[in-house]
Structures are given as C-alpha cells and as structure tokens.
C-alpha cells in the first residue's frame, strides 16, 4: 500500500500525517516514511543532512560525545528500518541535538 501511495504523489508527498490518514497506518520504514511525508526532493535533502550530522558526530574530538552520538544513531537507524515512526523515536532527536551542539562544547578539555 505504501509504495503504491508513494507512486501516486512521489514528488511532494502527503505531508505530515497524510499517509496515516490515507491508509490508516504509517510506513514502518524510515525512508518510505520520509518520502511519503515530504516527497522525493525534500527526502534527499533530509538524508543528506543526516549524513552530514553523522559525519560531524564521527569527527567530534570529544570521545565520549562521539561514541554517545554514534550509539544514538544506531539506536534510531536500525529499528526505524522495520517499525516505528520517526516522530516518536527519542534517539533520533537526541542524535540530531548532539550533532548540532556547538563544536567548542564538544572539544576535550
């Protein structure tokens, strides 16, 4: 059902909650969910942004924050491939927050 819906409106998506309203459930896959919600163009932007954040966390000099950030990435990325909706997964938002912290606060003393 999800892929059929995406094919109908792949460019712009259905918006937040649109797919759930149309089929009565969410996509159960992170990539399918962002494409159905935001459309193809904005989904590419989101994936590139998340890859940038992952790179930023991976290059953090503070070892504890680096490993905590990578742990948060694993905690949200793999489960979202099979279930859940990204809006309700705290590890995703914690990962984003860690990556967006000012680099000066992440440096080792």
Jmol script that loads the backbone (N, CA, C; Angstrom):
load data "model"
ATOM      1  N   UNK A   1       0.815  -1.200   0.000  1.00  0.00           N
ATOM      2  CA  UNK A   1       0.000   0.000   0.000  1.00  0.00           C
ATOM      3  C   UNK A   1       0.854   1.258   0.000  1.00  0.00           C
ATOM      4  N   UNK A   2       1.915   1.261   0.809  1.00  0.00           N
ATOM      5  CA  UNK A   2       2.742   2.461   0.960  1.00  0.00           C
ATOM      6  C   UNK A   2       3.409   2.815  -0.361  1.00  0.00           C
ATOM      7  N   UNK A   3       4.004   1.837  -1.022  1.00  0.00           N
ATOM      8  CA  UNK A   3       4.699   2.108  -2.277  1.00  0.00           C
ATOM      9  C   UNK A   3       3.719   2.574  -3.343  1.00  0.00           C
ATOM     10  N   UNK A   4       2.528   2.002  -3.374  1.00  0.00           N
ATOM     11  CA  UNK A   4       1.508   2.447  -4.329  1.00  0.00           C
ATOM     12  C   UNK A   4       1.125   3.902  -4.063  1.00  0.00           C
ATOM     13  N   UNK A   5       1.010   4.276  -2.811  1.00  0.00           N
ATOM     14  CA  UNK A   5       0.687   5.665  -2.462  1.00  0.00           C
ATOM     15  C   UNK A   5       1.829   6.604  -2.832  1.00  0.00           C
ATOM     16  N   UNK A   6       3.050   6.158  -2.591  1.00  0.00           N
ATOM     17  CA  UNK A   6       4.210   6.985  -2.936  1.00  0.00           C
ATOM     18  C   UNK A   6       4.256   7.220  -4.445  1.00  0.00           C
ATOM     19  N   UNK A   7       3.950   6.202  -5.219  1.00  0.00           N
ATOM     20  CA  UNK A   7       3.947   6.346  -6.682  1.00  0.00           C
ATOM     21  C   UNK A   7       2.928   7.383  -7.142  1.00  0.00           C
ATOM     22  N   UNK A   8       1.837   7.534  -6.398  1.00  0.00           N
ATOM     23  CA  UNK A   8       0.806   8.497  -6.773  1.00  0.00           C
ATOM     24  C   UNK A   8       1.252   9.933  -6.531  1.00  0.00           C
ATOM     25  N   UNK A   9       2.019  10.160  -5.473  1.00  0.00           N
ATOM     26  CA  UNK A   9       2.439  11.530  -5.141  1.00  0.00           C
ATOM     27  C   UNK A   9       3.874  11.519  -4.638  1.00  0.00           C
ATOM     28  N   UNK A  10       4.794  11.067  -5.472  1.00  0.00           N
ATOM     29  CA  UNK A  10       6.186  10.901  -5.064  1.00  0.00           C
ATOM     30  C   UNK A  10       6.955  12.214  -4.994  1.00  0.00           C
ATOM     31  N   UNK A  11       6.546  13.206  -5.751  1.00  0.00           N
ATOM     32  CA  UNK A  11       7.320  14.440  -5.802  1.00  0.00           C
ATOM     33  C   UNK A  11       7.130  15.298  -4.559  1.00  0.00           C
ATOM     34  N   UNK A  12       5.910  15.451  -4.109  1.00  0.00           N
ATOM     35  CA  UNK A  12       5.634  16.336  -2.972  1.00  0.00           C
ATOM     36  C   UNK A  12       5.212  15.593  -1.712  1.00  0.00           C
ATOM     37  N   UNK A  13       4.861  14.338  -1.795  1.00  0.00           N
ATOM     38  CA  UNK A  13       4.434  13.579  -0.630  1.00  0.00           C
ATOM     39  C   UNK A  13       3.050  13.988  -0.166  1.00  0.00           C
ATOM     40  N   UNK A  14       2.652  13.430   0.960  1.00  0.00           N
ATOM     41  CA  UNK A  14       1.315  13.672   1.504  1.00  0.00           C
ATOM     42  C   UNK A  14       1.306  14.623   2.684  1.00  0.00           C
ATOM     43  N   UNK A  15       2.458  15.025   3.137  1.00  0.00           N
ATOM     44  CA  UNK A  15       2.529  15.899   4.294  1.00  0.00           C
ATOM     45  C   UNK A  15       2.504  15.100   5.587  1.00  0.00           C
ATOM     46  N   UNK A  16       2.686  15.795   6.681  1.00  0.00           N
ATOM     47  CA  UNK A  16       2.741  15.152   7.993  1.00  0.00           C
ATOM     48  C   UNK A  16       1.380  14.550   8.313  1.00  0.00           C
ATOM     49  N   UNK A  17       1.357  13.249   8.541  1.00  0.00           N
ATOM     50  CA  UNK A  17       0.130  12.542   8.869  1.00  0.00           C
ATOM     51  C   UNK A  17      -0.736  12.175   7.679  1.00  0.00           C
ATOM     52  N   UNK A  18      -0.351  12.591   6.484  1.00  0.00           N
ATOM     53  CA  UNK A  18      -1.165  12.339   5.296  1.00  0.00           C
ATOM     54  C   UNK A  18      -1.261  10.870   4.932  1.00  0.00           C
ATOM     55  N   UNK A  19      -0.155  10.167   4.975  1.00  0.00           N
ATOM     56  CA  UNK A  19      -0.173   8.744   4.644  1.00  0.00           C
ATOM     57  C   UNK A  19      -0.964   7.958   5.691  1.00  0.00           C
ATOM     58  N   UNK A  20      -0.782   8.308   6.960  1.00  0.00           N
ATOM     59  CA  UNK A  20      -1.533   7.633   8.021  1.00  0.00           C
ATOM     60  C   UNK A  20      -3.028   7.829   7.828  1.00  0.00           C
ATOM     61  N   UNK A  21      -3.426   9.020   7.420  1.00  0.00           N
ATOM     62  CA  UNK A  21      -4.840   9.290   7.182  1.00  0.00           C
ATOM     63  C   UNK A  21      -5.345   8.492   5.983  1.00  0.00           C
ATOM     64  N   UNK A  22      -4.508   8.404   4.940  1.00  0.00           N
ATOM     65  CA  UNK A  22      -4.936   7.738   3.704  1.00  0.00           C
ATOM     66  C   UNK A  22      -5.038   6.223   3.857  1.00  0.00           C
ATOM     67  N   UNK A  23      -4.041   5.585   4.512  1.00  0.00           N
ATOM     68  CA  UNK A  23      -4.055   4.116   4.603  1.00  0.00           C
ATOM     69  C   UNK A  23      -4.327   3.595   6.007  1.00  0.00           C
ATOM     70  N   UNK A  24      -4.360   4.493   6.980  1.00  0.00           N
ATOM     71  CA  UNK A  24      -4.685   4.084   8.337  1.00  0.00           C
ATOM     72  C   UNK A  24      -3.494   3.603   9.155  1.00  0.00           C
ATOM     73  N   UNK A  25      -2.280   3.754   8.638  1.00  0.00           N
ATOM     74  CA  UNK A  25      -1.083   3.324   9.356  1.00  0.00           C
ATOM     75  C   UNK A  25       0.112   4.081   8.804  1.00  0.00           C
ATOM     76  N   UNK A  26       1.248   3.955   9.454  1.00  0.00           N
ATOM     77  CA  UNK A  26       2.460   4.591   8.944  1.00  0.00           C
ATOM     78  C   UNK A  26       3.278   3.561   8.162  1.00  0.00           C
ATOM     79  N   UNK A  27       4.371   4.005   7.561  1.00  0.00           N
ATOM     80  CA  UNK A  27       5.098   3.193   6.581  1.00  0.00           C
ATOM     81  C   UNK A  27       5.935   2.068   7.186  1.00  0.00           C
ATOM     82  N   UNK A  28       6.298   2.140   8.450  1.00  0.00           N
ATOM     83  CA  UNK A  28       7.141   1.132   9.102  1.00  0.00           C
ATOM     84  C   UNK A  28       8.543   1.048   8.504  1.00  0.00           C
ATOM     85  N   UNK A  29       8.976   2.084   7.810  1.00  0.00           N
ATOM     86  CA  UNK A  29      10.327   2.161   7.273  1.00  0.00           C
ATOM     87  C   UNK A  29      10.682   3.633   7.170  1.00  0.00           C
ATOM     88  N   UNK A  30      11.844   3.996   7.690  1.00  0.00           N
ATOM     89  CA  UNK A  30      12.254   5.398   7.746  1.00  0.00           C
ATOM     90  C   UNK A  30      12.236   6.060   6.367  1.00  0.00           C
ATOM     91  N   UNK A  31      12.858   5.427   5.390  1.00  0.00           N
ATOM     92  CA  UNK A  31      12.974   6.040   4.073  1.00  0.00           C
ATOM     93  C   UNK A  31      11.620   6.148   3.374  1.00  0.00           C
ATOM     94  N   UNK A  32      10.805   5.117   3.479  1.00  0.00           N
ATOM     95  CA  UNK A  32       9.464   5.186   2.892  1.00  0.00           C
ATOM     96  C   UNK A  32       8.621   6.251   3.587  1.00  0.00           C
ATOM     97  N   UNK A  33       8.820   6.384   4.884  1.00  0.00           N
ATOM     98  CA  UNK A  33       8.040   7.383   5.625  1.00  0.00           C
ATOM     99  C   UNK A  33       8.426   8.807   5.246  1.00  0.00           C
ATOM    100  N   UNK A  34       9.719   9.072   5.114  1.00  0.00           N
ATOM    101  CA  UNK A  34      10.081  10.452   4.756  1.00  0.00           C
ATOM    102  C   UNK A  34       9.694  10.770   3.312  1.00  0.00           C
ATOM    103  N   UNK A  35       9.787   9.787   2.415  1.00  0.00           N
ATOM    104  CA  UNK A  35       9.369  10.037   1.035  1.00  0.00           C
ATOM    105  C   UNK A  35       7.862  10.271   0.974  1.00  0.00           C
ATOM    106  N   UNK A  36       7.089   9.463   1.689  1.00  0.00           N
ATOM    107  CA  UNK A  36       5.634   9.645   1.663  1.00  0.00           C
ATOM    108  C   UNK A  36       5.215  10.935   2.365  1.00  0.00           C
ATOM    109  N   UNK A  37       5.975  11.375   3.339  1.00  0.00           N
ATOM    110  CA  UNK A  37       5.632  12.594   4.063  1.00  0.00           C
ATOM    111  C   UNK A  37       6.094  13.841   3.337  1.00  0.00           C
ATOM    112  N   UNK A  38       7.358  13.860   2.906  1.00  0.00           N
ATOM    113  CA  UNK A  38       7.959  15.088   2.388  1.00  0.00           C
ATOM    114  C   UNK A  38       8.178  15.104   0.875  1.00  0.00           C
ATOM    115  N   UNK A  39       8.020  13.972   0.212  1.00  0.00           N
ATOM    116  CA  UNK A  39       8.274  13.919  -1.218  1.00  0.00           C
ATOM    117  C   UNK A  39       9.734  13.619  -1.511  1.00  0.00           C
ATOM    118  N   UNK A  40      10.017  13.354  -2.762  1.00  0.00           N
ATOM    119  CA  UNK A  40      11.346  12.899  -3.169  1.00  0.00           C
ATOM    120  C   UNK A  40      12.423  13.957  -2.961  1.00  0.00           C
ATOM    121  N   UNK A  41      12.173  15.183  -3.384  1.00  0.00           N
ATOM    122  CA  UNK A  41      13.208  16.221  -3.299  1.00  0.00           C
ATOM    123  C   UNK A  41      13.613  16.498  -1.859  1.00  0.00           C
ATOM    124  N   UNK A  42      12.632  16.767  -1.001  1.00  0.00           N
ATOM    125  CA  UNK A  42      12.960  17.110   0.382  1.00  0.00           C
ATOM    126  C   UNK A  42      13.516  15.905   1.135  1.00  0.00           C
ATOM    127  N   UNK A  43      13.122  14.704   0.745  1.00  0.00           N
ATOM    128  CA  UNK A  43      13.678  13.497   1.364  1.00  0.00           C
ATOM    129  C   UNK A  43      15.172  13.381   1.095  1.00  0.00           C
ATOM    130  N   UNK A  44      15.591  13.723  -0.112  1.00  0.00           N
ATOM    131  CA  UNK A  44      17.029  13.722  -0.432  1.00  0.00           C
ATOM    132  C   UNK A  44      17.749  14.736   0.443  1.00  0.00           C
ATOM    133  N   UNK A  45      17.149  15.897   0.622  1.00  0.00           N
ATOM    134  CA  UNK A  45      17.741  16.927   1.485  1.00  0.00           C
ATOM    135  C   UNK A  45      17.875  16.406   2.914  1.00  0.00           C
ATOM    136  N   UNK A  46      16.849  15.739   3.422  1.00  0.00           N
ATOM    137  CA  UNK A  46      16.880  15.200   4.790  1.00  0.00           C
ATOM    138  C   UNK A  46      17.953  14.136   4.927  1.00  0.00           C
ATOM    139  N   UNK A  47      18.059  13.224   3.977  1.00  0.00           N
ATOM    140  CA  UNK A  47      19.070  12.165   4.041  1.00  0.00           C
ATOM    141  C   UNK A  47      20.473  12.765   3.987  1.00  0.00           C
ATOM    142  N   UNK A  48      20.684  13.736   3.110  1.00  0.00           N
ATOM    143  CA  UNK A  48      21.998  14.393   3.048  1.00  0.00           C
ATOM    144  C   UNK A  48      22.328  15.116   4.350  1.00  0.00           C
ATOM    145  N   UNK A  49      21.321  15.751   4.945  1.00  0.00           N
ATOM    146  CA  UNK A  49      21.521  16.429   6.225  1.00  0.00           C
ATOM    147  C   UNK A  49      21.886  15.421   7.322  1.00  0.00           C
ATOM    148  N   UNK A  50      21.206  14.292   7.363  1.00  0.00           N
ATOM    149  CA  UNK A  50      21.519  13.268   8.363  1.00  0.00           C
ATOM    150  C   UNK A  50      22.912  12.676   8.147  1.00  0.00           C
ATOM    151  N   UNK A  51      23.315  12.514   6.891  1.00  0.00           N
ATOM    152  CA  UNK A  51      24.682  12.045   6.610  1.00  0.00           C
ATOM    153  C   UNK A  51      25.711  13.077   7.055  1.00  0.00           C
ATOM    154  N   UNK A  52      25.408  14.347   6.853  1.00  0.00           N
ATOM    155  CA  UNK A  52      26.286  15.415   7.342  1.00  0.00           C
ATOM    156  C   UNK A  52      26.408  15.371   8.861  1.00  0.00           C
ATOM    157  N   UNK A  53      25.264  15.196   9.542  1.00  0.00           N
ATOM    158  CA  UNK A  53      25.291  15.118  11.005  1.00  0.00           C
ATOM    159  C   UNK A  53      26.076  13.900  11.482  1.00  0.00           C
ATOM    160  N   UNK A  54      25.925  12.773  10.801  1.00  0.00           N
ATOM    161  CA  UNK A  54      26.682  11.571  11.154  1.00  0.00           C
ATOM    162  C   UNK A  54      28.178  11.813  10.993  1.00  0.00           C
ATOM    163  N   UNK A  55      28.563  12.454   9.921  1.00  0.00           N
ATOM    164  CA  UNK A  55      29.976  12.785   9.707  1.00  0.00           C
ATOM    165  C   UNK A  55      30.480  13.729  10.791  1.00  0.00           C
ATOM    166  N   UNK A  56      29.651  14.695  11.146  1.00  0.00           N
ATOM    167  CA  UNK A  56      30.031  15.662  12.184  1.00  0.00           C
ATOM    168  C   UNK A  56      30.236  14.963  13.534  1.00  0.00           C
ATOM    169  N   UNK A  57      29.338  14.052  13.884  1.00  0.00           N
ATOM    170  CA  UNK A  57      29.483  13.292  15.130  1.00  0.00           C
ATOM    171  C   UNK A  57      30.724  12.416  15.072  1.00  0.00           C
ATOM    172  N   UNK A  58      30.945  11.782  13.951  1.00  0.00           N
ATOM    173  CA  UNK A  58      32.085  10.879  13.803  1.00  0.00           C
ATOM    174  C   UNK A  58      33.422  11.611  13.907  1.00  0.00           C
ATOM    175  N   UNK A  59      33.459  12.887  13.562  1.00  0.00           N
ATOM    176  CA  UNK A  59      34.702  13.656  13.626  1.00  0.00           C
ATOM    177  C   UNK A  59      34.826  14.498  14.896  1.00  0.00           C
ATOM    178  N   UNK A  60      33.934  14.297  15.842  1.00  0.00           N
ATOM    179  CA  UNK A  60      33.999  15.020  17.115  1.00  0.00           C
ATOM    180  C   UNK A  60      35.230  14.581  17.894  1.00  0.00           C
ATOM    181  N   UNK A  61      35.944  15.551  18.442  1.00  0.00           N
ATOM    182  CA  UNK A  61      37.168  15.240  19.188  1.00  0.00           C
ATOM    183  C   UNK A  61      36.875  14.650  20.578  1.00  0.00           C
ATOM    184  N   UNK A  62      35.753  15.011  21.138  1.00  0.00           N
ATOM    185  CA  UNK A  62      35.370  14.501  22.452  1.00  0.00           C
ATOM    186  C   UNK A  62      34.915  13.046  22.286  1.00  0.00           C
ATOM    187  N   UNK A  63      35.728  12.114  22.778  1.00  0.00           N
ATOM    188  CA  UNK A  63      35.465  10.688  22.569  1.00  0.00           C
ATOM    189  C   UNK A  63      34.122  10.245  23.156  1.00  0.00           C
ATOM    190  N   UNK A  64      33.782  10.731  24.357  1.00  0.00           N
ATOM    191  CA  UNK A  64      32.524  10.318  24.987  1.00  0.00           C
ATOM    192  C   UNK A  64      31.315  10.756  24.155  1.00  0.00           C
ATOM    193  N   UNK A  65      31.341  12.021  23.703  1.00  0.00           N
ATOM    194  CA  UNK A  65      30.226  12.524  22.897  1.00  0.00           C
ATOM    195  C   UNK A  65      30.177  11.825  21.538  1.00  0.00           C
ATOM    196  N   UNK A  66      31.349  11.525  20.994  1.00  0.00           N
ATOM    197  CA  UNK A  66      31.399  10.820  19.707  1.00  0.00           C
ATOM    198  C   UNK A  66      30.723   9.457  19.819  1.00  0.00           C
ATOM    199  N   UNK A  67      31.119   8.679  20.819  1.00  0.00           N
ATOM    200  CA  UNK A  67      30.552   7.341  20.959  1.00  0.00           C
ATOM    201  C   UNK A  67      29.091   7.381  21.392  1.00  0.00           C
ATOM    202  N   UNK A  68      28.735   8.363  22.200  1.00  0.00           N
ATOM    203  CA  UNK A  68      27.329   8.516  22.577  1.00  0.00           C
ATOM    204  C   UNK A  68      26.490   8.875  21.355  1.00  0.00           C
ATOM    205  N   UNK A  69      26.993   9.776  20.527  1.00  0.00           N
ATOM    206  CA  UNK A  69      26.289  10.154  19.311  1.00  0.00           C
ATOM    207  C   UNK A  69      26.135   8.990  18.342  1.00  0.00           C
ATOM    208  N   UNK A  70      27.203   8.217  18.178  1.00  0.00           N
ATOM    209  CA  UNK A  70      27.126   7.048  17.295  1.00  0.00           C
ATOM    210  C   UNK A  70      26.171   6.000  17.859  1.00  0.00           C
ATOM    211  N   UNK A  71      26.165   5.857  19.189  1.00  0.00           N
ATOM    212  CA  UNK A  71      25.231   4.934  19.832  1.00  0.00           C
ATOM    213  C   UNK A  71      23.785   5.381  19.604  1.00  0.00           C
ATOM    214  N   UNK A  72      23.536   6.675  19.710  1.00  0.00           N
ATOM    215  CA  UNK A  72      22.185   7.195  19.449  1.00  0.00           C
ATOM    216  C   UNK A  72      21.801   6.961  17.990  1.00  0.00           C
ATOM    217  N   UNK A  73      22.760   7.095  17.078  1.00  0.00           N
ATOM    218  CA  UNK A  73      22.481   6.823  15.663  1.00  0.00           C
ATOM    219  C   UNK A  73      22.031   5.378  15.475  1.00  0.00           C
ATOM    220  N   UNK A  74      22.763   4.447  16.059  1.00  0.00           N
ATOM    221  CA  UNK A  74      22.413   3.028  15.936  1.00  0.00           C
ATOM    222  C   UNK A  74      21.052   2.758  16.566  1.00  0.00           C
ATOM    223  N   UNK A  75      20.775   3.411  17.700  1.00  0.00           N
ATOM    224  CA  UNK A  75      19.503   3.192  18.393  1.00  0.00           C
ATOM    225  C   UNK A  75      18.285   3.645  17.588  1.00  0.00           C
ATOM    226  N   UNK A  76      18.460   4.622  16.718  1.00  0.00           N
ATOM    227  CA  UNK A  76      17.295   5.026  15.917  1.00  0.00           C
ATOM    228  C   UNK A  76      17.332   4.461  14.514  1.00  0.00           C
ATOM    229  N   UNK A  77      18.506   4.353  13.901  1.00  0.00           N
ATOM    230  CA  UNK A  77      18.557   3.991  12.489  1.00  0.00           C
ATOM    231  C   UNK A  77      18.047   2.580  12.217  1.00  0.00           C
ATOM    232  N   UNK A  78      18.560   1.601  12.916  1.00  0.00           N
ATOM    233  CA  UNK A  78      18.184   0.220  12.624  1.00  0.00           C
ATOM    234  C   UNK A  78      16.735  -0.108  12.981  1.00  0.00           C
ATOM    235  N   UNK A  79      16.234   0.288  14.142  1.00  0.00           N
ATOM    236  CA  UNK A  79      14.817  -0.001  14.424  1.00  0.00           C
ATOM    237  C   UNK A  79      13.853   0.679  13.445  1.00  0.00           C
ATOM    238  N   UNK A  80      14.222   1.863  12.946  1.00  0.00           N
ATOM    239  CA  UNK A  80      13.325   2.564  12.026  1.00  0.00           C
ATOM    240  C   UNK A  80      13.283   1.949  10.635  1.00  0.00           C
ATOM    241  N   UNK A  81      14.099   0.972  10.361  1.00  0.00           N
ATOM    242  CA  UNK A  81      14.025   0.283   9.077  1.00  0.00           C
ATOM    243  C   UNK A  81      12.884  -0.743   9.056  1.00  0.00           C
ATOM    244  N   UNK A  82      12.407  -1.122  10.248  1.00  0.00           N
ATOM    245  CA  UNK A  82      11.418  -2.198  10.328  1.00  0.00           C
ATOM    246  C   UNK A  82      10.129  -1.816  11.036  1.00  0.00           C
ATOM    247  N   UNK A  83      10.167  -0.793  11.849  1.00  0.00           N
ATOM    248  CA  UNK A  83       8.986  -0.439  12.608  1.00  0.00           C
ATOM    249  C   UNK A  83       9.125   0.985  13.127  1.00  0.00           C
ATOM    250  N   UNK A  84       8.144   1.418  13.847  1.00  0.00           N
ATOM    251  CA  UNK A  84       8.098   2.723  14.489  1.00  0.00           C
ATOM    252  C   UNK A  84       7.944   3.851  13.471  1.00  0.00           C
ATOM    253  N   UNK A  85       7.616   5.017  13.963  1.00  0.00           N
ATOM    254  CA  UNK A  85       7.560   6.227  13.167  1.00  0.00           C
ATOM    255  C   UNK A  85       8.613   7.185  13.724  1.00  0.00           C
ATOM    256  N   UNK A  86       9.325   7.861  12.845  1.00  0.00           N
ATOM    257  CA  UNK A  86      10.470   8.659  13.310  1.00  0.00           C
ATOM    258  C   UNK A  86      10.075   9.798  14.234  1.00  0.00           C
ATOM    259  N   UNK A  87       8.834  10.216  14.195  1.00  0.00           N
ATOM    260  CA  UNK A  87       8.393  11.298  15.078  1.00  0.00           C
ATOM    261  C   UNK A  87       8.457  10.900  16.550  1.00  0.00           C
ATOM    262  N   UNK A  88       8.333   9.607  16.839  1.00  0.00           N
ATOM    263  CA  UNK A  88       8.231   9.148  18.223  1.00  0.00           C
ATOM    264  C   UNK A  88       9.475   8.425  18.731  1.00  0.00           C
ATOM    265  N   UNK A  89      10.610   8.577  18.062  1.00  0.00           N
ATOM    266  CA  UNK A  89      11.832   7.888  18.473  1.00  0.00           C
ATOM    267  C   UNK A  89      12.792   8.918  19.064  1.00  0.00           C
ATOM    268  N   UNK A  90      12.910   8.961  20.396  1.00  0.00           N
ATOM    269  CA  UNK A  90      13.762   9.965  21.036  1.00  0.00           C
ATOM    270  C   UNK A  90      15.232   9.897  20.609  1.00  0.00           C
ATOM    271  N   UNK A  91      15.744   8.709  20.303  1.00  0.00           N
ATOM    272  CA  UNK A  91      17.166   8.589  19.937  1.00  0.00           C
ATOM    273  C   UNK A  91      17.482   9.391  18.676  1.00  0.00           C
ATOM    274  N   UNK A  92      16.547   9.506  17.741  1.00  0.00           N
ATOM    275  CA  UNK A  92      16.771  10.313  16.538  1.00  0.00           C
ATOM    276  C   UNK A  92      16.964  11.777  16.914  1.00  0.00           C
ATOM    277  N   UNK A  93      16.110  12.286  17.765  1.00  0.00           N
ATOM    278  CA  UNK A  93      16.171  13.698  18.139  1.00  0.00           C
ATOM    279  C   UNK A  93      17.380  13.979  19.026  1.00  0.00           C
ATOM    280  N   UNK A  94      17.772  13.015  19.854  1.00  0.00           N
ATOM    281  CA  UNK A  94      18.991  13.165  20.661  1.00  0.00           C
ATOM    282  C   UNK A  94      20.212  13.181  19.741  1.00  0.00           C
ATOM    283  N   UNK A  95      20.244  12.289  18.745  1.00  0.00           N
ATOM    284  CA  UNK A  95      21.338  12.270  17.772  1.00  0.00           C
ATOM    285  C   UNK A  95      21.459  13.624  17.070  1.00  0.00           C
ATOM    286  N   UNK A  96      20.343  14.166  16.626  1.00  0.00           N
ATOM    287  CA  UNK A  96      20.355  15.459  15.940  1.00  0.00           C
ATOM    288  C   UNK A  96      20.862  16.550  16.876  1.00  0.00           C
ATOM    289  N   UNK A  97      20.403  16.541  18.126  1.00  0.00           N
ATOM    290  CA  UNK A  97      20.841  17.551  19.094  1.00  0.00           C
ATOM    291  C   UNK A  97      22.339  17.455  19.363  1.00  0.00           C
ATOM    292  N   UNK A  98      22.852  16.248  19.528  1.00  0.00           N
ATOM    293  CA  UNK A  98      24.288  16.064  19.774  1.00  0.00           C
ATOM    294  C   UNK A  98      25.083  16.610  18.597  1.00  0.00           C
ATOM    295  N   UNK A  99      24.648  16.294  17.386  1.00  0.00           N
ATOM    296  CA  UNK A  99      25.383  16.733  16.198  1.00  0.00           C
ATOM    297  C   UNK A  99      25.331  18.240  16.013  1.00  0.00           C
ATOM    298  N   UNK A 100      24.258  18.868  16.463  1.00  0.00           N
ATOM    299  CA  UNK A 100      24.119  20.305  16.274  1.00  0.00           C
ATOM    300  C   UNK A 100      24.726  21.133  17.398  1.00  0.00           C
ATOM    301  N   UNK A 101      25.207  20.482  18.445  1.00  0.00           N
ATOM    302  CA  UNK A 101      25.856  21.228  19.513  1.00  0.00           C
ATOM    303  C   UNK A 101      27.041  22.000  18.968  1.00  0.00           C
ATOM    304  N   UNK A 102      27.327  23.092  19.586  1.00  0.00           N
ATOM    305  CA  UNK A 102      28.489  23.883  19.203  1.00  0.00           C
ATOM    306  C   UNK A 102      29.747  23.040  19.365  1.00  0.00           C
ATOM    307  N   UNK A 103      30.598  23.024  18.358  1.00  0.00           N
ATOM    308  CA  UNK A 103      31.828  22.227  18.403  1.00  0.00           C
ATOM    309  C   UNK A 103      32.710  22.585  19.588  1.00  0.00           C
ATOM    310  N   UNK A 104      32.672  23.818  20.041  1.00  0.00           N
ATOM    311  CA  UNK A 104      33.518  24.217  21.159  1.00  0.00           C
ATOM    312  C   UNK A 104      33.088  23.497  22.441  1.00  0.00           C
ATOM    313  N   UNK A 105      31.825  23.146  22.550  1.00  0.00           N
ATOM    314  CA  UNK A 105      31.367  22.435  23.748  1.00  0.00           C
ATOM    315  C   UNK A 105      31.672  20.947  23.673  1.00  0.00           C
ATOM    316  N   UNK A 106      32.079  20.475  22.503  1.00  0.00           N
ATOM    317  CA  UNK A 106      32.373  19.049  22.335  1.00  0.00           C
ATOM    318  C   UNK A 106      33.862  18.752  22.401  1.00  0.00           C
ATOM    319  N   UNK A 107      34.695  19.770  22.457  1.00  0.00           N
ATOM    320  CA  UNK A 107      36.145  19.557  22.472  1.00  0.00           C
ATOM    321  C   UNK A 107      36.584  19.064  23.831  1.00  0.00           C
ATOM    322  N   UNK A 108      37.630  18.263  23.816  1.00  0.00           N
ATOM    323  CA  UNK A 108      38.178  17.755  25.080  1.00  0.00           C
ATOM    324  C   UNK A 108      38.863  18.898  25.815  1.00  0.00           C
ATOM    325  N   UNK A 109      38.821  18.822  27.126  1.00  0.00           N
ATOM    326  CA  UNK A 109      39.466  19.868  27.946  1.00  0.00           C
ATOM    327  C   UNK A 109      40.954  19.631  28.010  1.00  0.00           C
TER     328      UNK A 109
END
end "model"
wireframe off; spacefill off
backbone 0.3
color backbone group
